[in-house]
Amino acid sequence: MNNNIKVTMMGLGYIGLPTAALIASKGIQVRGVDVQPSVVDTINNGKIHIVEPDLDGIVKHDVERGYLKASTTVEQADVFLIAVPTPFKGNNFEPDLKYVESATRMIIPHLEEGNLFIIESTSPVGTTEKMAELIFTERPELKGNIYLAYCPERVLPGNVIYELKNNDRAIGGIDDASTQKACDFYRLFVTGELHPTNARTAEMTKLVENASRDVQIAFANELSMICDEAGIDVWELINLANKHPRVNILQPGTGVGGHCIAVAPWFIVSEFKEKAKMIRTAREINNYKTEWVIEKIKNKALEFELNEGRKPVIACFGLAFKPNIDDLRESPALYVVEALVKQGFNILAVEPHASNANTRARQVTIEEALEQMDLGFKLVGHRQFNSLPDFILNFV
Ligand SMILES: NC(=O)c1ccc[n+]([C@@H]2O[C@H](COP(=O)([O-])OP(=O)(O)OC[C@H]3O[C@@H](n4cnc5c(N)ncnc54)[C@H](O)[C@@H]3O)[C@@H](O)[C@H]2O)c1
């Protein structure tokens, strides 16, 4: 495969846009498709609608050189990639594949013999086969004549451009020819190692990576709550335990958020209900940790009220789901803030990465918070919070 191909990226969000931009930067014609016209307009103006270091310059350059064009409609291409959301639905945390399915349906009329169709969205095991079935039901003449593969994304928000290029990738086709074709494609813009497998294993690889992190974070979060009761500083404890040459405990926090670690493990639990006991428990511990943080803050507020005879002004530092990004999806910090506001507490929220966050708390700067607050709590480890005064209680 060479650069003389046309690529279509379905979904221009945190994953789709940087991937489309990186591919276009290699001199490949990329059409980015999104259902939100405002996203399409922003990109066609050479601008971006998300926060990701270095992405703005690359998109601007790609658009100016004519290699990246955004649209709300699909056209013929050689390679179709899907990076649309895969949330869960209902009370049982079942994966909701409606966006992947609608993106696939948008592509189907434009598919031609020899095309490569790749899903990058985090997906439950069997999704690529399901989409293959959908395609071949609508276009039976394509069976055996197109290539279909799954390739999960494992980038770290805030470092996406580097990791897209340099991370290893698991690439699984629905048959060997599809795997090979997909590897040839990723070789055009990925310098990390490409690991060929089948579609089901590639799908599960992503889910297991996220579940593994979730289980390890749950261990740290459980320790933090035990230590609180035991009167032990959990940070010192973990630091000491990690001096053991074969121990590596992660850091506790406000909970677990984002669209990956807080979501993907449920895709395993919902399908393997009896077997996935540890994965389910880890999810529950990490969710419980967030409730625990809320209780801690409420207790400190009550203590203040008893001593001072008035309700405190409480500053919460951080709303994003992890340090140094603007992404608020499934954010435990945002959940804490909203729960406290709902319960009538006077909350100031500080989020340097999203000055207009969708919160009912009053958003202020670090300086304003320090000036106005009675109690302060650090919920996210943003670098801007590194030198906060010691009396601010640290949950991260
Ligand atoms: N954000 C991450 O760090 C990350 C990391 C690894 C994997 N993932 C996975 O990648 C996938 C995409 O995540 P994201 O963070 O980029 O989501 P996102 O919400 O930032 O972007 C998705 C985009 O898809 C668009 N969209 C929805 N339906 C569409 C359709 N039918 N056709 C075209 N566009 C459509 C939306 O308008 C949105 O702009 C998810 O499955 C997610 O779990 C995300």
The ligand as an SDF file (V2000), in Angstrom:
LIG
                    3D

 44 48  0  0  0  0  0  0  0  0999 V2000
  -10.6940    9.4460   24.0330 N   0  0  0  0  0  0  0  0  0  0  0  0
   -9.8230    8.4940   24.2990 C   0  0  0  0  0  0  0  0  0  0  0  0
   -8.8370    8.7250   24.9760 O   0  0  0  0  0  0  0  0  0  0  0  0
   -9.9830    7.0960   23.7520 C   0  0  0  0  0  0  0  0  0  0  0  0
   -8.9040    6.2100   23.8630 C   0  0  0  0  0  0  0  0  0  0  0  0
   -9.0270    4.9330   23.3320 C   0  0  0  0  0  0  0  0  0  0  0  0
  -10.2260    4.5650   22.7090 C   0  0  0  0  0  0  0  0  0  0  0  0
  -11.2640    5.4330   22.6200 N   0  0  0  0  0  0  0  0  0  0  0  0
  -12.4760    4.9860   21.9500 C   0  0  0  0  0  0  0  0  0  0  0  0
  -12.5430    5.6140   20.6720 O   0  0  0  0  0  0  0  0  0  0  0  0
  -13.9010    5.8310   20.3040 C   0  0  0  0  0  0  0  0  0  0  0  0
  -14.1120    7.3030   20.0020 C   0  0  0  0  0  0  0  0  0  0  0  0
  -13.8570    8.0250   21.1900 O   0  0  0  0  0  0  0  0  0  0  0  0
  -13.6260    9.5880   21.1950 P   0  0  0  0  0  0  0  0  0  0  0  0
  -13.0530    9.8920   22.5220 O   0  0  0  0  0  0  0  0  0  0  0  0
  -12.8770   10.0130   19.9770 O   0  0  0  0  0  0  0  0  0  0  0  0
  -15.1530   10.1000   21.0780 O   0  0  0  0  0  0  0  0  0  0  0  0
  -15.6680   11.5840   20.8350 P   0  0  0  0  0  0  0  0  0  0  0  0
  -17.0090   11.6730   21.4260 O   0  0  0  0  0  0  0  0  0  0  0  0
  -14.6140   12.5680   21.1900 O   0  0  0  0  0  0  0  0  0  0  0  0
  -15.8130   11.6620   19.2370 O   0  0  0  0  0  0  0  0  0  0  0  0
  -16.6980   10.8840   18.5030 C   0  0  0  0  0  0  0  0  0  0  0  0
  -17.2020   11.7000   17.3280 C   0  0  0  0  0  0  0  0  0  0  0  0
  -18.0010   10.8200   16.5280 O   0  0  0  0  0  0  0  0  0  0  0  0
  -19.0650   11.5900   15.9780 C   0  0  0  0  0  0  0  0  0  0  0  0
  -20.0840   10.6770   15.4920 N   0  0  0  0  0  0  0  0  0  0  0  0
  -21.0800   10.0360   16.1430 C   0  0  0  0  0  0  0  0  0  0  0  0
  -21.7700    9.2480   15.3070 N   0  0  0  0  0  0  0  0  0  0  0  0
  -21.2120    9.3910   14.0950 C   0  0  0  0  0  0  0  0  0  0  0  0
  -21.4780    8.8350   12.8120 C   0  0  0  0  0  0  0  0  0  0  0  0
  -22.4470    7.9520   12.6130 N   0  0  0  0  0  0  0  0  0  0  0  0
  -20.7100    9.2190   11.7700 N   0  0  0  0  0  0  0  0  0  0  0  0
  -19.7190   10.1180   11.9520 C   0  0  0  0  0  0  0  0  0  0  0  0
  -19.4090   10.6690   13.1430 N   0  0  0  0  0  0  0  0  0  0  0  0
  -20.1560   10.3120   14.1910 C   0  0  0  0  0  0  0  0  0  0  0  0
  -19.4690   12.5110   17.1240 C   0  0  0  0  0  0  0  0  0  0  0  0
  -20.1890   13.6240   16.6570 O   0  0  0  0  0  0  0  0  0  0  0  0
  -18.1000   12.8730   17.7350 C   0  0  0  0  0  0  0  0  0  0  0  0
  -17.5780   14.0710   17.1730 O   0  0  0  0  0  0  0  0  0  0  0  0
  -14.7400    5.3210   21.4920 C   0  0  0  0  0  0  0  0  0  0  0  0
  -15.1220    3.9900   21.2420 O   0  0  0  0  0  0  0  0  0  0  0  0
  -13.7680    5.3720   22.6450 C   0  0  0  0  0  0  0  0  0  0  0  0
  -14.0990    4.4460   23.6360 O   0  0  0  0  0  0  0  0  0  0  0  0
  -11.1550    6.7010   23.1110 C   0  0  0  0  0  0  0  0  0  0  0  0
  1  2  1  0
  2  3  2  0
  2  4  1  0
  4  5  1  0
  4 44  2  0
  5  6  2  0
  6  7  1  0
  7  8  2  0
  8  9  1  0
  8 44  1  0
  9 10  1  0
  9 42  1  0
 10 11  1  0
 11 12  1  0
 11 40  1  0
 12 13  1  0
 13 14  1  0
 14 15  2  0
 14 16  1  0
 14 17  1  0
 17 18  1  0
 18 19  2  0
 18 20  1  0
 18 21  1  0
 21 22  1  0
 22 23  1  0
 23 24  1  0
 23 38  1  0
 24 25  1  0
 25 26  1  0
 25 36  1  0
 26 27  1  0
 26 35  1  0
 27 28  2  0
 28 29  1  0
 29 30  1  0
 29 35  2  0
 30 31  1  0
 30 32  2  0
 32 33  1  0
 33 34  2  0
 34 35  1  0
 36 37  1  0
 36 38  1  0
 38 39  1  0
 40 41  1  0
 40 42  1  0
 42 43  1  0
M  CHG  2   8   1  16  -1
M  END
$$$$
